[in-house]
Amino acid sequence: GAVVSQHPSRVICKSGTSVKIECRSLDFQATTMFWYRQFPKQSLMLMATSNEGSKATYEQGVEKDKFLINHASLTLSTLTVTSAHPEDSSFYICSAGDSLRKFQPQHFGDGTRLSIL
Amino acid sequence: AQKVTQAQTEISVVEKEDVTLDCVYETRDTTYYLFWYKQPPSGELVFLIRRNSFDEQNEISGRYSWNFQKSTSSFNFTITASQVVDSAVYFCALSEGGGSEKLVFGKGTKLTVNP
């Protein structure tokens, strides 16, 4: 079964809306989670590293005020796309690794397909 | 900086053919991990394999096999006797450290297996 739950799986909303995406580790603790973005027919690009209890680390070119990340517990990270516009339409996917088993591969959520009209 | 190159953008084969997906990587780290993921049209990433930089043994899992060669910085993936269900986008990826770190992905290879 899924070990990382990502919700919602699909969002369609109007331009200007803020959208929150949740990434939850189901049976392990994750002090670090990763958020990736994938535009149609392109690769996955890391947006930011979410750190439990501290600020996220954003990759170059990713606006931190646009993509708010909160990692308030060891099992949940959220990504909020603020005032979303059509160019933010993309597939967003999170991953998490077990903090107690650092040499195990990280697990990916099933992704969120965001469409901004 | 780390980089993963998948030179083949799209491959089309007929069922039962063997197909090899190429992956070339660049890294300055001596310890790193290489991955292959499958992404079907539904979008989720399906983990296929992880290999660390100290283990150059080839691996076989059913119809899948992987050839890791540090001398050429390559980690190629072969599907034997391909099936329609193998149709997907395949990504090669690289991470440093223990394998639970952030991944650098190649651009992916779209494989279409025709009946």
gemmi code that builds the backbone of each chain (N, CA, C; Angstrom):
import gemmi

chains = {
    "A": [
        ("GLY", (0.820, -1.204, 0.000), (0.000, 0.000, 0.000), (0.853, 1.253, 0.000)),
        ("ALA", (0.199, 2.391, -0.249), (0.919, 3.656, -0.333), (1.529, 3.993, 1.011)),
        ("VAL", (2.745, 4.439, 1.014), (3.382, 4.857, 2.243), (3.463, 6.359, 2.334)),
        ("VAL", (3.261, 7.041, 1.188), (3.157, 8.490, 1.168), (1.835, 8.841, 0.491)),
        ("SER", (1.032, 9.573, 1.195), (-0.276, 9.970, 0.684), (-0.250, 11.424, 0.271)),
        ("GLN", (-0.651, 11.708, -0.931), (-0.686, 13.082, -1.410), (-2.122, 13.421, -1.782)),
        ("HIS", (-2.539, 14.590, -1.343), (-3.937, 14.972, -1.524), (-4.056, 16.466, -1.777)),
        ("PRO", (-4.875, 16.923, -2.701), (-5.741, 16.134, -3.569), (-4.961, 15.588, -4.766)),
        ("SER", (-5.589, 14.707, -5.506), (-4.932, 14.150, -6.680), (-5.119, 15.063, -7.893)),
        ("ARG", (-6.211, 15.839, -7.855), (-6.460, 16.733, -8.979), (-7.206, 17.968, -8.484)),
        ("VAL", (-6.793, 19.099, -8.989), (-7.442, 20.364, -8.630), (-7.633, 21.182, -9.898)),
        ("ILE", (-8.843, 21.674, -10.056), (-9.124, 22.630, -11.128), (-9.734, 23.851, -10.475)),
        ("CYS", (-9.125, 24.999, -10.687), (-9.656, 26.196, -10.037), (-9.368, 27.435, -10.866)),
        ("LYS", (-9.979, 28.510, -10.432), (-9.864, 29.764, -11.168), (-8.573, 30.499, -10.835)),
        ("SER", (-8.146, 31.296, -11.757), (-6.954, 32.107, -11.560), (-7.135, 33.004, -10.334)),
        ("GLY", (-6.093, 33.102, -9.526), (-6.149, 33.921, -8.326), (-6.426, 33.136, -7.063)),
        ("THR", (-6.820, 31.903, -7.214), (-7.106, 31.042, -6.069), (-5.816, 30.516, -5.470)),
        ("SER", (-5.816, 30.319, -4.169), (-4.691, 29.649, -3.521), (-5.042, 28.186, -3.312)),
        ("VAL", (-4.088, 27.326, -3.558), (-4.330, 25.887, -3.507), (-3.332, 25.235, -2.563)),
        ("LYS", (-3.854, 24.413, -1.673), (-2.986, 23.713, -0.736), (-2.922, 22.244, -1.090)),
        ("ILE", (-1.692, 21.715, -1.111), (-1.468, 20.299, -1.401), (-0.797, 19.674, -0.187)),
        ("GLU", (-1.308, 18.526, 0.232), (-0.762, 17.858, 1.411), (0.062, 16.632, 1.016)),
        ("CYS", (1.123, 16.422, 1.742), (1.960, 15.243, 1.566), (2.156, 14.624, 2.936)),
        ("ARG", (1.699, 13.398, 3.075), (1.691, 12.776, 4.394), (2.384, 11.418, 4.358)),
        ("SER", (3.333, 11.236, 5.264), (3.952, 9.909, 5.389), (3.080, 9.085, 6.325)),
        ("LEU", (2.722, 7.894, 5.875), (1.699, 7.126, 6.581), (2.242, 6.253, 7.712)),
        ("ASP", (3.397, 5.693, 7.540), (3.872, 4.781, 8.580), (5.345, 4.996, 8.922)),
        ("PHE", (5.801, 6.226, 8.690), (7.164, 6.546, 9.095), (7.269, 8.042, 9.327)),
        ("GLN", (8.318, 8.428, 10.013), (8.557, 9.837, 10.271), (9.520, 10.386, 9.222)),
        ("ALA", (9.239, 11.587, 8.784), (10.066, 12.195, 7.742), (10.444, 13.611, 8.159)),
        ("THR", (11.683, 13.792, 8.554), (12.119, 15.144, 8.899), (12.336, 15.977, 7.640)),
        ("THR", (12.498, 15.303, 6.537), (12.705, 15.995, 5.260), (11.769, 15.431, 4.209)),
        ("MET", (11.129, 16.326, 3.497), (10.308, 15.937, 2.345), (10.704, 16.824, 1.173)),
        ("PHE", (10.456, 16.341, -0.009), (10.833, 17.071, -1.214), (9.611, 17.333, -2.082)),
        ("TRP", (9.581, 18.515, -2.668), (8.501, 18.861, -3.597), (9.085, 19.054, -4.994)),
        ("TYR", (8.478, 18.332, -5.948), (8.903, 18.413, -7.336), (7.752, 18.927, -8.186)),
        ("ARG", (8.124, 19.494, -9.322), (7.117, 19.973, -10.268), (7.451, 19.393, -11.629)),
        ("GLN", (6.418, 19.013, -12.356), (6.606, 18.440, -13.685), (5.635, 19.091, -14.648)),
        ("PHE", (6.167, 19.874, -15.584), (5.331, 20.431, -16.637), (5.090, 19.346, -17.682)),
        ("PRO", (4.017, 19.504, -18.470), (3.651, 18.452, -19.444), (4.817, 18.042, -20.330)),
        ("LYS", (5.025, 16.768, -20.413), (6.047, 16.159, -21.271), (7.453, 16.606, -20.897)),
        ("GLN", (7.638, 16.986, -19.662), (8.964, 17.373, -19.204), (9.368, 16.541, -17.995)),
        ("SER", (10.569, 16.799, -17.530), (11.086, 16.025, -16.410), (10.598, 16.593, -15.082)),
        ("LEU", (10.930, 15.903, -14.031), (10.615, 16.385, -12.695), (11.747, 17.275, -12.223)),
        ("MET", (11.380, 18.425, -11.713), (12.372, 19.368, -11.218), (12.100, 19.642, -9.744)),
        ("LEU", (13.150, 19.575, -8.954), (13.002, 19.848, -7.537), (12.666, 21.315, -7.328)),
        ("MET", (11.614, 21.546, -6.545), (11.253, 22.920, -6.209), (11.872, 23.336, -4.876)),
        ("ALA", (11.708, 22.453, -3.890), (12.141, 22.829, -2.553), (12.276, 21.594, -1.677)),
        ("THR", (13.069, 21.773, -0.652), (13.229, 20.757, 0.381), (12.517, 21.250, 1.621)),
        ("SER", (11.596, 20.438, 2.094), (10.795, 20.805, 3.260), (11.431, 20.205, 4.512)),
        ("ASN", (11.706, 21.047, 5.480), (12.389, 20.610, 6.703), (11.458, 20.755, 7.905)),
        ("GLU", (11.247, 19.686, 8.607), (10.354, 19.712, 9.758), (10.844, 20.695, 10.819)),
        ("GLY", (9.983, 21.611, 11.184), (10.292, 22.546, 12.246), (11.165, 23.719, 11.844)),
        ("SER", (11.503, 23.825, 10.577), (12.307, 24.971, 10.133), (11.909, 25.375, 8.721)),
        ("LYS", (12.556, 26.399, 8.229), (12.189, 26.926, 6.913), (12.583, 25.955, 5.796)),
        ("ALA", (11.786, 25.990, 4.761), (12.105, 25.175, 3.590), (13.279, 25.779, 2.827)),
        ("THR", (13.954, 24.933, 2.097), (15.054, 25.374, 1.238), (14.568, 25.324, -0.199)),
        ("TYR", (14.586, 26.461, -0.871), (14.053, 26.541, -2.219), (15.178, 26.474, -3.255)),
        ("GLU", (14.866, 25.856, -4.366), (15.819, 25.809, -5.471), (15.829, 27.154, -6.193)),
        ("GLN", (16.895, 27.393, -6.872), (17.047, 28.652, -7.595), (15.911, 28.830, -8.590)),
        ("GLY", (15.343, 30.018, -8.569), (14.277, 30.325, -9.515), (12.876, 30.023, -9.005)),
        ("VAL", (12.766, 29.405, -7.840), (11.451, 29.105, -7.266), (11.112, 30.181, -6.246)),
        ("GLU", (9.974, 30.822, -6.435), (9.585, 31.934, -5.557), (9.031, 31.402, -4.236)),
        ("LYS", (9.685, 31.683, -3.155), (9.237, 31.161, -1.865), (7.945, 31.802, -1.392)),
        ("ASP", (7.676, 33.032, -1.841), (6.422, 33.668, -1.442), (5.247, 33.166, -2.265)),
        ("LYS", (5.549, 32.556, -3.361), (4.531, 32.003, -4.247), (4.176, 30.568, -3.835)),
        ("PHE", (5.193, 29.849, -3.463), (5.028, 28.440, -3.092), (5.399, 28.281, -1.616)),
        ("LEU", (4.374, 28.388, -0.787), (4.583, 28.331, 0.660), (4.622, 26.884, 1.123)),
        ("ILE", (5.657, 26.566, 1.877), (5.806, 25.213, 2.382), (5.798, 25.229, 3.894)),
        ("ASN", (4.998, 24.343, 4.448), (4.913, 24.189, 5.894), (5.111, 22.728, 6.252)),
        ("HIS", (6.009, 22.477, 7.190), (6.309, 21.097, 7.600), (6.274, 21.072, 9.120)),
        ("ALA", (5.051, 21.157, 9.631), (4.856, 21.360, 11.062), (4.946, 20.087, 11.885)),
        ("SER", (4.863, 18.947, 11.231), (4.960, 17.699, 11.989), (5.847, 16.721, 11.237)),
        ("LEU", (6.190, 15.633, 11.873), (7.088, 14.664, 11.264), (6.432, 13.823, 10.182)),
        ("THR", (5.132, 14.014, 9.984), (4.449, 13.205, 8.988), (3.700, 14.028, 7.946)),
        ("LEU", (3.794, 15.350, 8.034), (2.991, 16.157, 7.111), (3.746, 17.382, 6.618)),
        ("SER", (3.765, 17.534, 5.312), (4.259, 18.758, 4.685), (3.175, 19.258, 3.748)),
        ("THR", (3.009, 20.570, 3.708), (2.025, 21.139, 2.790), (2.691, 22.153, 1.870)),
        ("LEU", (2.203, 22.173, 0.648), (2.645, 23.145, -0.344), (1.438, 23.967, -0.735)),
        ("THR", (1.516, 25.270, -0.549), (0.427, 26.144, -0.940), (0.874, 27.007, -2.110)),
        ("VAL", (0.158, 26.880, -3.195), (0.408, 27.723, -4.359), (-0.491, 28.946, -4.194)),
        ("THR", (0.107, 30.074, -3.912), (-0.674, 31.264, -3.619), (-1.014, 32.023, -4.895)),
        ("SER", (-2.240, 32.518, -4.947), (-2.705, 33.298, -6.094), (-2.260, 32.632, -7.405)),
        ("ALA", (-2.732, 31.417, -7.576), (-2.289, 30.619, -8.727), (-2.750, 31.219, -10.050)),
        ("HIS", (-1.898, 31.094, -11.045), (-2.204, 31.564, -12.392), (-2.022, 30.405, -13.375)),
        ("PRO", (-2.518, 30.538, -14.579), (-2.429, 29.429, -15.541), (-1.022, 28.858, -15.702)),
        ("GLU", (-0.018, 29.685, -15.596), (1.356, 29.194, -15.764), (1.803, 28.297, -14.608)),
        ("ASP", (1.024, 28.280, -13.532), (1.325, 27.381, -12.408), (0.725, 25.995, -12.619)),
        ("SER", (-0.054, 25.852, -13.655), (-0.640, 24.539, -13.961), (0.475, 23.544, -14.215)),
        ("SER", (0.432, 22.478, -13.461), (1.526, 21.511, -13.539), (1.161, 20.283, -12.715)),
        ("PHE", (2.064, 19.320, -12.724), (1.927, 18.136, -11.884), (2.913, 18.294, -10.736)),
        ("TYR", (2.393, 18.297, -9.534), (3.231, 18.474, -8.353), (3.301, 17.145, -7.613)),
        ("ILE", (4.506, 16.754, -7.240), (4.662, 15.459, -6.578), (5.652, 15.587, -5.428)),
        ("CYS", (5.335, 14.939, -4.338), (6.194, 15.018, -3.165), (6.876, 13.684, -2.923)),
        ("SER", (7.939, 13.724, -2.167), (8.588, 12.490, -1.750), (9.072, 12.646, -0.320)),
        ("ALA", (9.223, 11.526, 0.339), (9.677, 11.539, 1.726), (10.507, 10.303, 1.998)),
        ("GLY", (11.493, 10.484, 2.839), (12.320, 9.361, 3.247), (12.174, 9.123, 4.735)),
        ("ASP", (12.285, 7.894, 5.134), (12.179, 7.529, 6.547), (13.403, 8.060, 7.297)),
        ("SER", (13.161, 8.930, 8.260), (14.266, 9.542, 8.999), (15.094, 8.528, 9.767)),
        ("LEU", (14.473, 7.422, 10.131), (15.179, 6.409, 10.908), (15.868, 5.378, 10.018)),
        ("ARG", (15.609, 5.460, 8.752), (16.223, 4.519, 7.799), (16.763, 5.315, 6.620)),
        ("LYS", (17.798, 6.079, 6.892), (18.276, 7.050, 5.910), (18.833, 6.412, 4.648)),
        ("PHE", (19.133, 5.142, 4.690), (19.699, 4.522, 3.508), (18.660, 3.780, 2.681)),
        ("GLN", (17.409, 3.993, 3.035), (16.330, 3.440, 2.226), (15.878, 4.475, 1.202)),
        ("PRO", (15.439, 4.013, 0.045), (14.965, 4.978, -0.966), (13.767, 5.761, -0.450)),
        ("GLN", (13.638, 6.968, -0.906), (12.478, 7.762, -0.540), (11.245, 7.258, -1.290)),
        ("HIS", (10.102, 7.617, -0.734), (8.826, 7.196, -1.312), (8.129, 8.398, -1.920)),
        ("PHE", (7.507, 8.200, -3.063), (6.808, 9.283, -3.724), (5.302, 9.175, -3.498)),
        ("GLY", (4.669, 10.351, -3.395), (3.214, 10.380, -3.431), (2.752, 10.169, -4.864)),
        ("ASP", (1.457, 10.094, -5.048), (0.916, 9.845, -6.383), (0.770, 11.117, -7.216)),
        ("GLY", (1.093, 12.258, -6.619), (1.079, 13.501, -7.379), (-0.255, 14.221, -7.365)),
        ("THR", (-0.183, 15.513, -7.655), (-1.368, 16.372, -7.744), (-1.329, 17.095, -9.076)),
        ("ARG", (-2.381, 16.906, -9.846), (-2.442, 17.589, -11.136), (-3.227, 18.875, -10.937)),
        ("LEU", (-2.555, 19.999, -11.077), (-3.154, 21.311, -10.842), (-3.432, 22.004, -12.168)),
        ("SER", (-4.685, 22.387, -12.345), (-5.083, 23.105, -13.562), (-5.715, 24.419, -13.157)),
        ("ILE", (-5.131, 25.501, -13.617), (-5.642, 26.830, -13.302), (-6.292, 27.415, -14.551)),
        ("LEU", (-7.558, 27.777, -14.424), (-8.301, 28.278, -15.591), (-8.152, 29.786, -15.751)),
    ],
    "B": [
        ("ALA", (28.307, 20.050, -10.361), (26.861, 19.873, -10.329), (26.488, 18.506, -10.893)),
        ("GLN", (25.393, 17.981, -10.392), (24.943, 16.678, -10.866), (24.068, 16.834, -12.093)),
        ("LYS", (24.176, 15.876, -12.988), (23.395, 15.932, -14.220), (23.112, 14.523, -14.707)),
        ("VAL", (21.915, 14.332, -15.234), (21.535, 13.040, -15.792), (21.038, 13.271, -17.214)),
        ("THR", (21.593, 12.517, -18.143), (21.227, 12.675, -19.544), (20.587, 11.399, -20.075)),
        ("GLN", (19.390, 11.554, -20.571), (18.721, 10.462, -21.272), (18.534, 10.937, -22.713)),
        ("ALA", (19.401, 10.496, -23.557), (19.449, 11.031, -24.909), (18.246, 10.624, -25.756)),
        ("GLN", (17.651, 9.504, -25.421), (16.513, 9.028, -26.203), (15.228, 9.668, -25.680)),
        ("THR", (14.614, 10.483, -26.479), (13.379, 11.139, -26.058), (12.203, 10.179, -26.166)),
        ("GLU", (12.131, 9.501, -27.289), (11.033, 8.554, -27.506), (11.557, 7.321, -28.218)),
        ("ILE", (11.031, 6.173, -27.801), (11.362, 4.911, -28.461), (10.059, 4.176, -28.716)),
        ("SER", (9.962, 3.600, -29.904), (8.780, 2.812, -30.236), (9.236, 1.432, -30.690)),
        ("VAL", (8.683, 0.400, -30.089), (9.044, -0.972, -30.453), (7.766, -1.783, -30.623)),
        ("VAL", (7.961, -2.947, -31.179), (6.856, -3.889, -31.315), (6.969, -4.902, -30.182)),
        ("GLU", (5.843, -5.302, -29.702), (5.812, -6.269, -28.599), (6.782, -7.428, -28.853)),
        ("LYS", (7.424, -7.846, -27.763), (8.378, -8.947, -27.724), (9.788, -8.539, -28.131)),
        ("GLU", (9.933, -7.338, -28.621), (11.284, -6.860, -28.903), (11.980, -6.503, -27.604)),
        ("ASP", (13.306, -6.585, -27.595), (14.099, -6.093, -26.476), (14.387, -4.611, -26.713)),
        ("VAL", (14.450, -3.858, -25.634), (14.728, -2.430, -25.773), (15.633, -1.981, -24.643)),
        ("THR", (16.586, -1.118, -24.982), (17.522, -0.581, -23.977), (17.365, 0.919, -23.883)),
        ("LEU", (17.184, 1.382, -22.670), (17.076, 2.812, -22.395), (18.398, 3.289, -21.811)),
        ("ASP", (18.946, 4.314, -22.409), (20.270, 4.783, -21.999), (20.189, 5.865, -20.931)),
        ("CYS", (21.188, 5.866, -20.078), (21.294, 6.884, -19.040), (22.773, 7.160, -18.790)),
        ("VAL", (23.154, 8.421, -18.900), (24.523, 8.846, -18.606), (24.444, 9.916, -17.528)),
        ("TYR", (25.334, 9.838, -16.561), (25.248, 10.772, -15.445), (26.566, 11.490, -15.224)),
        ("GLU", (26.499, 12.603, -14.515), (27.683, 13.364, -14.130), (27.559, 13.723, -12.661)),
        ("THR", (28.620, 13.499, -11.930), (28.659, 13.895, -10.532), (30.095, 13.966, -10.071)),
        ("ARG", (30.359, 14.816, -9.102), (31.694, 14.900, -8.518), (31.764, 14.086, -7.230)),
        ("ASP", (30.631, 13.593, -6.792), (30.602, 12.819, -5.559), (31.169, 11.420, -5.784)),
        ("THR", (31.796, 10.895, -4.767), (32.279, 9.520, -4.862), (31.222, 8.542, -4.370)),
        ("THR", (30.318, 9.050, -3.556), (29.197, 8.234, -3.076), (27.909, 8.808, -3.638)),
        ("TYR", (27.218, 7.996, -4.373), (25.972, 8.453, -4.976), (25.090, 7.245, -5.276)),
        ("TYR", (23.843, 7.533, -5.587), (22.883, 6.488, -5.920), (22.258, 6.784, -7.278)),
        ("LEU", (21.981, 5.752, -7.995), (21.310, 5.853, -9.294), (19.979, 5.117, -9.216)),
        ("PHE", (19.002, 5.667, -9.880), (17.645, 5.129, -9.822), (17.042, 5.045, -11.227)),
        ("TRP", (16.079, 4.162, -11.340), (15.171, 4.167, -12.483), (13.750, 4.158, -11.938)),
        ("TYR", (12.918, 5.023, -12.556), (11.497, 5.079, -12.224), (10.685, 4.944, -13.505)),
        ("LYS", (9.511, 4.373, -13.345), (8.552, 4.270, -14.438), (7.380, 5.197, -14.130)),
        ("GLN", (6.961, 5.974, -15.106), (5.810, 6.854, -14.923), (4.762, 6.521, -15.978)),
        ("PRO", (3.740, 5.762, -15.602), (2.657, 5.463, -16.541), (1.815, 6.713, -16.781)),
        ("PRO", (0.885, 6.656, -17.730), (0.058, 7.836, -18.041), (-0.690, 8.398, -16.833)),
        ("SER", (-0.967, 7.586, -15.852), (-1.674, 8.076, -14.661), (-0.817, 9.014, -13.814)),
        ("GLY", (0.489, 9.013, -14.040), (1.344, 10.023, -13.430), (2.196, 9.606, -12.246)),
        ("GLU", (1.791, 8.575, -11.536), (2.583, 8.237, -10.344), (3.950, 7.688, -10.754)),
        ("LEU", (4.898, 7.802, -9.865), (6.240, 7.284, -10.114), (6.365, 5.899, -9.489)),
        ("VAL", (6.768, 4.955, -10.297), (6.943, 3.595, -9.812), (8.439, 3.319, -9.709)),
        ("PHE", (8.877, 3.037, -8.502), (10.290, 2.757, -8.258), (10.656, 1.418, -8.892)),
        ("LEU", (11.752, 1.417, -9.643), (12.209, 0.169, -10.269), (13.478, -0.357, -9.630)),
        ("ILE", (14.469, 0.524, -9.440), (15.733, 0.064, -8.908), (16.524, 1.225, -8.329)),
        ("ARG", (17.354, 0.903, -7.355), (18.356, 1.833, -6.850), (19.670, 1.092, -6.790)),
        ("ARG", (20.727, 1.764, -7.215), (22.050, 1.147, -7.209), (23.037, 2.143, -6.634)),
        ("ASN", (23.870, 1.718, -5.688), (24.851, 2.655, -5.151), (26.136, 2.610, -5.963)),
        ("SER", (26.931, 3.643, -5.783), (28.112, 3.843, -6.622), (29.200, 2.807, -6.402)),
        ("PHE", (29.103, 2.061, -5.333), (30.138, 1.070, -5.043), (29.777, -0.320, -5.545)),
        ("ASP", (28.606, -0.426, -6.104), (28.137, -1.739, -6.538), (27.922, -1.737, -8.047)),
        ("GLU", (28.893, -2.251, -8.767), (28.799, -2.244, -10.221), (28.246, -3.535, -10.796)),
        ("GLN", (27.781, -4.386, -9.940), (27.205, -5.629, -10.456), (25.938, -5.344, -11.248)),
        ("ASN", (25.809, -6.018, -12.341), (24.574, -5.899, -13.100), (23.448, -6.597, -12.352)),
        ("GLU", (22.252, -6.159, -12.609), (21.109, -6.731, -11.901), (20.018, -7.132, -12.872)),
        ("ILE", (19.384, -8.235, -12.553), (18.280, -8.732, -13.364), (17.089, -8.970, -12.454)),
        ("SER", (15.941, -8.491, -12.915), (14.702, -8.730, -12.183), (13.631, -9.042, -13.202)),
        ("GLY", (13.375, -10.312, -13.382), (12.388, -10.722, -14.386), (12.820, -10.312, -15.783)),
        ("ARG", (12.005, -9.502, -16.445), (12.345, -9.064, -17.803), (13.227, -7.810, -17.811)),
        ("TYR", (13.466, -7.280, -16.623), (14.258, -6.054, -16.495), (15.703, -6.387, -16.140)),
        ("SER", (16.609, -5.637, -16.727), (18.006, -5.756, -16.326), (18.675, -4.397, -16.425)),
        ("TRP", (19.706, -4.230, -15.607), (20.394, -2.955, -15.545), (21.891, -3.184, -15.655)),
        ("ASN", (22.532, -2.313, -16.415), (23.974, -2.388, -16.619), (24.606, -1.087, -16.129)),
        ("PHE", (25.372, -1.194, -15.062), (26.008, -0.034, -14.455), (27.488, -0.069, -14.782)),
        ("GLN", (27.986, 0.963, -15.446), (29.411, 1.034, -15.768), (29.952, 2.385, -15.340)),
        ("LYS", (30.738, 2.386, -14.273), (31.316, 3.632, -13.791), (32.300, 4.209, -14.779)),
        ("SER", (32.970, 3.365, -15.520), (33.992, 3.846, -16.460), (33.381, 4.771, -17.521)),
        ("THR", (32.154, 4.534, -17.868), (31.473, 5.371, -18.861), (30.343, 6.186, -18.238)),
        ("SER", (30.244, 6.147, -16.911), (29.189, 6.887, -16.193), (27.820, 6.586, -16.788)),
        ("SER", (27.549, 5.327, -16.964), (26.271, 4.954, -17.565), (25.530, 3.947, -16.697)),
        ("PHE", (24.231, 4.009, -16.773), (23.369, 3.094, -16.006), (22.184, 2.783, -16.899)),
        ("ASN", (22.394, 1.849, -17.808), (21.387, 1.547, -18.826), (20.399, 0.479, -18.374)),
        ("PHE", (19.224, 0.574, -18.916), (18.092, -0.263, -18.505), (17.565, -1.010, -19.727)),
        ("THR", (17.496, -2.316, -19.617), (17.010, -3.135, -20.727), (15.742, -3.876, -20.336)),
        ("ILE", (14.767, -3.804, -21.204), (13.545, -4.598, -21.039), (13.571, -5.687, -22.097)),
        ("THR", (13.503, -6.903, -21.653), (13.520, -8.041, -22.563), (12.085, -8.467, -22.869)),
        ("ALA", (11.860, -8.819, -24.117), (10.523, -9.279, -24.524), (9.462, -8.279, -24.069)),
        ("SER", (9.562, -7.089, -24.576), (8.696, -5.999, -24.131), (7.215, -6.342, -24.311)),
        ("GLN", (6.410, -5.711, -23.459), (4.962, -5.900, -23.494), (4.277, -4.547, -23.565)),
        ("VAL", (3.048, -4.543, -24.017), (2.296, -3.294, -24.137), (2.240, -2.561, -22.798)),
        ("VAL", (2.148, -3.312, -21.718), (2.062, -2.693, -20.383), (3.350, -1.985, -19.970)),
        ("ASP", (4.409, -2.209, -20.731), (5.666, -1.511, -20.445), (5.643, -0.080, -20.984)),
        ("SER", (4.652, 0.249, -21.751), (4.556, 1.603, -22.310), (4.437, 2.616, -21.176)),
        ("ALA", (5.351, 3.565, -21.155), (5.400, 4.561, -20.075), (6.566, 5.494, -20.360)),
        ("VAL", (6.723, 6.472, -19.492), (7.931, 7.288, -19.516), (8.852, 6.768, -18.422)),
        ("TYR", (10.093, 6.576, -18.763), (11.062, 6.047, -17.815), (12.089, 7.132, -17.494)),
        ("PHE", (12.296, 7.313, -16.205), (13.242, 8.323, -15.751), (14.421, 7.666, -15.047)),
        ("CYS", (15.593, 8.143, -15.389), (16.801, 7.810, -14.658), (17.071, 8.976, -13.713)),
        ("ALA", (17.566, 8.699, -12.520), (17.789, 9.765, -11.543), (19.029, 9.486, -10.719)),
        ("LEU", (19.532, 10.537, -10.110), (20.780, 10.477, -9.356), (20.608, 11.209, -8.033)),
        ("SER", (21.148, 10.649, -6.968), (21.179, 11.383, -5.718), (22.520, 11.140, -5.050)),
        ("GLU", (22.905, 12.091, -4.230), (24.115, 11.904, -3.455), (23.716, 11.341, -2.106)),
        ("GLY", (24.685, 10.916, -1.339), (24.373, 10.512, 0.024), (23.684, 9.176, 0.133)),
        ("GLY", (22.769, 9.105, 1.069), (22.238, 7.810, 1.459), (21.078, 7.281, 0.666)),
        ("GLY", (20.645, 7.983, -0.355), (19.540, 7.458, -1.144), (18.209, 8.050, -0.765)),
        ("SER", (18.171, 8.747, 0.356), (16.936, 9.433, 0.728), (17.069, 10.934, 0.527)),
        ("GLU", (17.976, 11.284, -0.313), (18.207, 12.696, -0.591), (17.442, 13.130, -1.832)),
        ("LYS", (17.546, 14.396, -2.147), (16.849, 14.913, -3.318), (17.420, 14.270, -4.578)),
        ("LEU", (16.559, 14.138, -5.553), (16.927, 13.481, -6.799), (17.078, 14.484, -7.937)),
        ("VAL", (18.043, 14.197, -8.792), (18.169, 14.917, -10.048), (17.728, 13.947, -11.136)),
        ("PHE", (16.718, 14.333, -11.874), (16.135, 13.449, -12.882), (16.652, 13.771, -14.279)),
        ("GLY", (16.728, 12.736, -15.099), (16.917, 12.952, -16.523), (15.600, 13.416, -17.131)),
        ("LYS", (15.627, 13.706, -18.409), (14.426, 14.227, -19.060), (13.413, 13.150, -19.399)),
        ("GLY", (13.809, 11.922, -19.228), (12.877, 10.827, -19.443), (12.878, 10.311, -20.867)),
        ("THR", (12.545, 9.043, -21.002), (12.392, 8.405, -22.306), (10.994, 7.820, -22.378)),
        ("LYS", (10.255, 8.253, -23.373), (8.907, 7.716, -23.549), (8.978, 6.453, -24.390)),
        ("LEU", (8.587, 5.356, -23.781), (8.601, 4.065, -24.473), (7.180, 3.692, -24.876)),
        ("THR", (7.024, 3.395, -26.130), (5.737, 2.905, -26.626), (5.953, 1.499, -27.171)),
        ("VAL", (5.207, 0.561, -26.625), (5.280, -0.810, -27.100), (3.982, -1.101, -27.845)),
        ("ASN", (4.121, -1.356, -29.113), (2.949, -1.599, -29.956), (2.644, -3.086, -30.070)),
        ("PRO", (1.377, -3.424, -30.090), (1.011, -4.859, -30.190), (1.359, -5.426, -31.554)),
    ],
}
model = gemmi.Model(1)
for chain_id, residues in chains.items():
    chain = gemmi.Chain(chain_id)
    for i, (resn, *xyz) in enumerate(residues, 1):
        res = gemmi.Residue()
        res.name, res.seqid = resn, gemmi.SeqId(i, " ")
        for name, pos in zip(("N", "CA", "C"), xyz):
            atom = gemmi.Atom()
            atom.name, atom.element = name, gemmi.Element(name[0])
            atom.pos, atom.b_iso = gemmi.Position(*pos), 0.0
            res.add_atom(atom)
        chain.add_residue(res)
    model.add_chain(chain)
structure = gemmi.Structure()
structure.add_model(model)
structure.setup_entities()
